[in-house]
């Protein structure tokens, strides 16, 4: 009898150790499954959604082409210099200058390519500045309410009452910015105000939802509620307005460079259009119209790519669409797994 008790006692540590290992194994397995679920939900599902929507495919292809032109293209294309070729070579007449040359013999294509990094930096700086500021002000104002809301919305209303274009022109003349990042911020100096007020309105509605109320009741920190509950619901709207801000920076920079209100220290498509109009009368002369048309087409294509991408991201951030595509990935994996098990059984 005592032997039986001793045997039972001896087996207890082994069982305890095995159960401990089992618990650790379950924890590790759960963690790996969590990482795999995150990868399927945010990476694989995004790729599937993007591949199904032609707008995202076309918009992404255009944006990637401009990024490559602004990074790799500048390394493969010689910078434009005076006397690089003959004056006013027409497009497709000389394949050394496929888009022709200007009045100083500089290649039109080389000017477009080497102006692309400046434009991309301006667009990125202006869009990031206005979007981040708008999201921060609108989210905090709508969630906190009270005194914080009143103070932030007062500043926002003041920014909205200042005419944007005159303010940008005055700052451009006074500061004479030459860094593309600074130029982008100046061009979007008060573009954040309208977006901030719109985000605040959405946050005021979202904060009354039951799941956010539950998080607030159990004491979840405000930063976590904003990051994990509010921002995911705002992302489609934020992305669309980010693209809109970038488009506005493109138009504003080209217009101000064309009007000569920004310093022409760096290459820009607006500078090309200004010189085509003032020195060659490209707006009225068919022989030199290509000098004006090609920069315009470059601007239009970039804006088109941004718009198509923004339109397609509505489905990209839709939680139901994302969950459906993540579920399809799991079903495909399960089907593949069943097939492998069946094959192994046959052999």
PyMOL commands that set and color helices and strands:
alter all, ss='L'
color gray80, all
select helices_A, chain A and resi 2-52+54-71+73-76+108-144+146-161+164-175+180-187+192-206+210-217+222-259+269-280+286-316+319-346
alter helices_A, ss='H'
color red, helices_A
deselect
rebuild
show_as cartoon
